[in-house]
Amino acid sequence: NTVYINDPWDTKAIDTVGAGDDVLIVGSGLTAVDKIVELEGKGHKASIYVLSRHGLFPNRHTKNFQRRSQVEFSCSSALSALERIRQRAANPTATKKVTDWRQVIDELRPVTQKWWLSLPLPEQKRFLRHLQTYWDIHRHRMASEIADKIEATREKGKLKIIAGRIISVRAEGDRLTVDVRERGKETSRSIRVSKIINCTGPQSSLAKVDSPLLANLETRGLIHSHVLGTGIAVRPDGQVVNRMGQPVPGLFAIGPLLKTELMESVAVPELRGQALSLATKIASLAKAMDCPDASALERA
């Protein structure tokens, strides 16, 4: 259906968006930012609505700030972690200059997974429910030049941000009427658009993901949902755990399916580290099994 674009990276589908088409983008992360900039670059003239639960865009990078070295970070609750991050961002450095909060977030990056794995399950659940969105907009940021473009589009009234959720969508002629309930309000409002673009990111819930492979593995009991509801149950090294709680020999996962297990599992540095670790492990397993291609795997 050309009015609903489920894959924002489907260039042919995006090319069907006309300059005069009002557009609703669902999701307000970096993918949404990319699509707004792309549409602007193609001469799009009509309104762009962006809808997400909190209506928050990623924060911006700054051009000049010094990254500090890795720090130890150990907090036993989501709230104490939030307070410690705030304190570090507010405290002056040795040079008496106020620390840029971006430094604080970036210095935590190498230790985030270790900290996440140390949290009790109830605290992980609390973080995902109350703090995940705020962490994401500070952690996954826009380039300063891109942020300027987004702000300019917003200031001229073309870009409209809505915090809320979709109640219903109905076709009326060649357009769609979308009923939206805004955050904190009891009543809904309607917007009319020609296109809807899904920018909510990869689906990691087994109950919702459209994957014959994952559905087959789940039916066979080889995978099951993480206890917190999204992603799959794995060991910290990515080895899949079956429905009986046992590791499945030779079955591993990387990327978004590990997001609940590891928290940081979608950005390139984390994916690169996971891929390297997994490749090393597979090469070691192949060598132990005396596979003919084990040496080639190790060299790769």
Secondary structure per residue as TSV (DSSP state, phi and psi in degrees):
chain	resnum	aa	ss	phi	psi
A	1	N	-	360.0	120.9
A	2	T	T	-74.2	-12.2
A	3	V	T	-84.3	-22.2
A	4	Y	E	-116.4	117.8
A	5	I	E	-105.8	103.2
A	6	N	S	-77.9	-30.3
A	7	D	-	-109.2	106.3
A	8	P	T	-67.2	-13.0
A	9	W	T	-97.8	7.8
A	10	D	-	-80.8	96.8
A	11	T	H	-63.1	-35.2
A	12	K	H	-64.8	-39.9
A	13	A	H	-67.4	-43.0
A	14	I	H	-63.0	-33.9
A	15	D	T	-66.4	-16.2
A	16	T	T	-78.6	-9.7
A	17	V	-	-74.0	115.9
A	18	G	-	-81.7	161.5
A	19	A	T	-60.7	-28.4
A	20	G	T	-100.5	10.0
A	21	D	-	-84.1	122.7
A	22	D	-	-69.8	136.9
A	23	V	E	-125.5	139.3
A	24	L	E	-110.1	120.9
A	25	I	E	-102.7	124.3
A	26	V	E	-97.7	119.2
A	27	G	-	107.9	144.6
A	28	S	-	-130.4	28.4
A	29	G	S	-89.0	-159.4
A	30	L	H	-65.8	-30.7
A	31	T	H	-64.4	-43.1
A	32	A	H	-60.5	-42.0
A	33	V	H	-58.9	-45.4
A	34	D	H	-58.6	-42.8
A	35	K	H	-68.9	-37.6
A	36	I	H	-62.3	-47.3
A	37	V	H	-63.9	-39.5
A	38	E	H	-63.1	-46.1
A	39	L	H	-63.0	-41.9
A	40	E	H	-60.3	-41.2
A	41	G	H	-65.6	-23.7
A	42	K	T	-92.3	6.1
A	43	G	T	85.2	23.0
A	44	H	-	-64.0	135.8
A	45	K	-	-115.5	-21.6
A	46	A	S	-83.4	-171.5
A	47	S	-	-77.8	146.2
A	48	I	E	-121.4	117.3
A	49	Y	E	-98.7	136.5
A	50	V	E	-120.3	122.1
A	51	L	E	-118.4	128.7
A	52	S	E	-150.8	168.3
A	53	R	S	-58.8	-39.7
A	54	H	S	-107.4	-12.1
A	55	G	-	65.2	36.5
A	56	L	-	-115.3	131.4
A	57	F	-	-90.0	159.7
A	58	P	-	-59.2	147.3
A	59	N	-	-72.4	172.6
A	60	R	B	-100.1	149.6
A	61	H	-	-72.0	156.6
A	62	T	-	-106.9	155.7
A	63	K	S	-74.2	-32.8
A	64	N	S	-131.9	103.2
A	65	F	-	-154.2	148.5
A	66	Q	-	-91.0	124.7
A	67	R	-	-74.2	136.9
A	68	R	-	-96.5	172.1
A	69	S	-	-73.9	164.9
A	70	Q	-	-60.4	144.6
A	71	V	-	-122.4	163.3
A	72	E	-	-82.1	139.1
A	73	F	-	-142.5	112.0
A	74	S	-	-140.6	108.9
A	75	C	-	-134.3	140.1
A	76	S	S	-91.4	-1.3
A	77	S	S	-146.6	160.0
A	78	A	H	-63.2	-40.2
A	79	L	H	-66.1	-43.5
A	80	S	H	-66.4	-33.2
A	81	A	H	-64.8	-43.8
A	82	L	H	-60.4	-44.9
A	83	E	H	-65.0	-38.7
A	84	R	H	-68.4	-38.9
A	85	I	H	-62.6	-43.1
A	86	R	H	-61.3	-42.6
A	87	Q	H	-63.9	-42.5
A	88	R	H	-66.1	-36.6
A	89	A	H	-71.4	-29.2
A	90	A	H	-88.3	-26.4
A	91	N	S	-72.8	140.2
A	92	P	B	-71.1	151.8
A	93	T	-	-84.2	-176.4
A	94	A	T	-64.5	-23.5
A	95	T	T	-91.1	9.0
A	96	K	S	69.9	12.0
A	97	K	-	-94.8	140.1
A	98	V	B	-66.1	132.8
A	99	T	-	-67.3	132.1
A	100	D	-	-70.1	131.7
A	101	W	H	-59.9	-24.4
A	102	R	H	-64.2	-34.3
A	103	Q	H	-62.5	-41.4
A	104	V	H	-63.9	-45.6
A	105	I	H	-64.3	-44.8
A	106	D	H	-68.8	-33.9
A	107	E	H	-71.4	-18.4
A	108	L	H	-83.4	-16.0
A	109	R	G	-54.0	-47.0
A	110	P	G	-67.5	-17.7
A	111	V	G	-112.7	3.2
A	112	T	H	-61.6	-46.4
A	113	Q	H	-63.2	-41.7
A	114	K	H	-61.8	-43.6
A	115	W	H	-63.9	-44.1
A	116	W	H	-60.1	-44.1
A	117	L	H	-67.1	-21.3
A	118	S	H	-83.6	-14.0
A	119	L	S	-74.3	139.6
A	120	P	-	-62.0	151.7
A	121	L	H	-54.2	-44.0
A	122	P	H	-60.1	-33.6
A	123	E	H	-73.8	-35.1
A	124	Q	H	-61.3	-44.4
A	125	K	H	-61.6	-41.2
A	126	R	H	-65.1	-41.0
A	127	F	H	-62.7	-47.6
A	128	L	H	-61.1	-35.4
A	129	R	H	-77.9	-41.2
A	130	H	H	-107.9	-26.5
A	131	L	T	-118.7	-15.6
A	132	Q	H	-55.0	-47.2
A	133	T	H	-59.1	-42.8
A	134	Y	H	-71.4	-35.2
A	135	W	H	-62.5	-46.8
A	136	D	H	-61.2	-41.5
A	137	I	H	-73.1	-20.5
A	138	H	H	-90.1	-31.1
A	139	R	H	-82.2	-44.7
A	140	H	S	-104.8	96.8
A	141	R	-	-106.2	162.1
A	142	M	B	-87.7	146.1
A	143	A	-	-60.9	147.2
A	144	S	H	-57.8	-40.4
A	145	E	H	-65.6	-38.1
A	146	I	H	-68.7	-40.8
A	147	A	H	-60.4	-37.2
A	148	D	H	-62.4	-40.9
A	149	K	H	-65.6	-42.1
A	150	I	H	-63.2	-43.7
A	151	E	H	-64.6	-39.1
A	152	A	H	-65.0	-40.7
A	153	T	H	-64.4	-36.7
A	154	R	H	-71.2	-41.1
A	155	E	H	-65.8	-31.4
A	156	K	T	-84.3	5.7
A	157	G	T	84.6	2.3
A	158	K	-	-78.7	-37.9
A	159	L	E	-95.9	123.8
A	160	K	E	-123.0	122.5
A	161	I	E	-99.2	131.2
A	162	I	E	-125.2	126.7
A	163	A	E	-96.0	116.4
A	164	G	E	167.1	-157.4
A	165	R	E	-146.2	156.5
A	166	I	E	-78.0	131.0
A	167	I	E	-94.3	-44.1
A	168	S	E	-160.1	159.4
A	169	V	E	-134.2	132.4
A	170	R	E	-139.7	145.0
A	171	A	E	-83.8	134.0
A	172	E	E	-135.3	98.1
A	173	G	T	69.9	-130.8
A	174	D	T	-96.2	14.0
A	175	R	E	-125.0	170.9
A	176	L	E	-117.7	137.3
A	177	T	E	-104.2	121.0
A	178	V	E	-111.4	120.2
A	179	D	E	-90.7	125.7
A	180	V	E	-124.9	134.0
A	181	R	E	-101.9	114.9
A	182	E	E	-74.7	150.4
A	183	R	T	-58.0	128.0
A	184	G	T	83.7	3.6
A	185	K	-	-117.7	149.6
A	186	E	S	-89.1	-27.3
A	187	T	S	-96.3	161.2
A	188	S	E	-108.1	163.8
A	189	R	E	-127.8	158.9
A	190	S	E	-116.0	140.5
A	191	I	E	-127.5	145.7
A	192	R	E	-111.3	127.8
A	193	V	E	-137.7	164.6
A	194	S	S	-99.3	-23.2
A	195	K	E	-140.1	146.2
A	196	I	E	-122.2	128.2
A	197	I	E	-115.9	123.8
A	198	N	E	-84.2	110.9
A	199	C	-	-120.5	33.6
A	200	T	S	-83.2	-6.6
A	201	G	-	92.9	177.7
A	202	P	-	-60.7	137.4
A	203	Q	-	-80.7	124.2
A	204	S	-	-115.9	5.1
A	205	S	-	-89.0	123.3
A	206	L	T	-59.6	-29.6
A	207	A	T	-71.1	-19.5
A	208	K	T	-117.5	-21.5
A	209	V	-	-68.9	139.3
A	210	D	-	-98.2	82.6
A	211	S	-	-141.1	109.3
A	212	P	H	-56.4	-36.3
A	213	L	H	-63.0	-51.6
A	214	L	H	-65.2	-37.2
A	215	A	H	-62.7	-40.9
A	216	N	H	-66.1	-44.0
A	217	L	H	-64.0	-37.5
A	218	E	H	-68.4	-42.5
A	219	T	H	-60.1	-37.2
A	220	R	T	-80.8	-3.3
A	221	G	T	79.6	10.7
A	222	L	S	-80.5	-24.3
A	223	I	-	-132.9	158.0
A	224	H	-	-153.5	163.6
A	225	S	B	-64.9	146.1
A	226	H	-	-59.2	149.6
A	227	V	T	-59.4	-24.3
A	228	L	T	-87.8	0.5
A	229	G	S	106.3	-25.3
A	230	T	S	-121.1	155.5
A	231	G	S	73.7	-172.2
A	232	I	B	-121.6	160.8
A	233	A	-	-74.7	124.8
A	234	V	B	-143.9	166.4
A	235	R	-	-81.1	163.4
A	236	P	T	-57.2	-24.7
A	237	D	T	-85.9	3.6
A	238	G	S	95.3	-4.7
A	239	Q	E	-69.8	130.2
A	240	V	E	-72.0	142.2
A	241	V	E	-110.1	130.2
A	242	N	-	-80.1	-177.8
A	243	R	T	-61.8	-24.7
A	244	M	T	-87.5	1.8
A	245	G	S	83.4	14.3
A	246	Q	-	-104.5	142.6
A	247	P	E	-65.5	138.7
A	248	V	E	-93.4	115.3
A	249	P	E	-57.6	130.0
A	250	G	E	77.5	4.5
A	251	L	E	-115.8	118.6
A	252	F	E	-131.5	163.6
A	253	A	-	-138.7	150.7
A	254	I	-	-137.9	165.4
A	255	G	G	87.2	-150.7
A	256	P	G	-56.1	-29.1
A	257	L	G	-65.2	-16.6
A	258	L	G	-101.0	6.4
A	259	K	H	-60.5	-39.7
A	260	T	H	-73.5	-34.2
A	261	E	H	-70.2	-41.2
A	262	L	H	-112.2	-11.4
A	263	M	S	72.3	-59.0
A	264	E	-	-97.6	104.9
A	265	S	-	-154.8	27.1
A	266	V	S	-128.9	-20.5
A	267	A	S	-84.5	158.5
A	268	V	H	-57.7	-46.1
A	269	P	H	-58.1	-40.6
A	270	E	H	-69.4	-40.9
A	271	L	H	-64.3	-40.2
A	272	R	H	-62.8	-43.3
A	273	G	H	-64.7	-41.1
A	274	Q	H	-63.9	-43.5
A	275	A	H	-63.6	-42.4
A	276	L	H	-64.2	-45.8
A	277	S	H	-61.8	-42.6
A	278	L	H	-68.9	-41.2
A	279	A	H	-61.1	-41.3
A	280	T	H	-63.0	-41.6
A	281	K	H	-66.1	-43.3
A	282	I	H	-64.9	-41.2
A	283	A	H	-61.8	-40.1
A	284	S	H	-65.4	-41.9
A	285	L	H	-64.5	-41.4
A	286	A	H	-63.7	-39.4
A	287	K	H	-65.9	-41.2
A	288	A	H	-64.4	-31.1
A	289	M	T	-88.2	1.7
A	290	D	T	59.3	43.7
A	291	C	-	-73.5	143.6
A	292	P	T	-59.0	-32.6
A	293	D	T	-96.0	12.6
A	294	A	H	-60.4	-41.6
A	295	S	H	-64.7	-39.1
A	296	A	H	-64.4	-39.1
A	297	L	H	-63.1	-42.3
A	298	E	H	-64.3	-40.0
A	299	R	H	-66.5	-35.4
A	300	A	-	-67.5	360.0
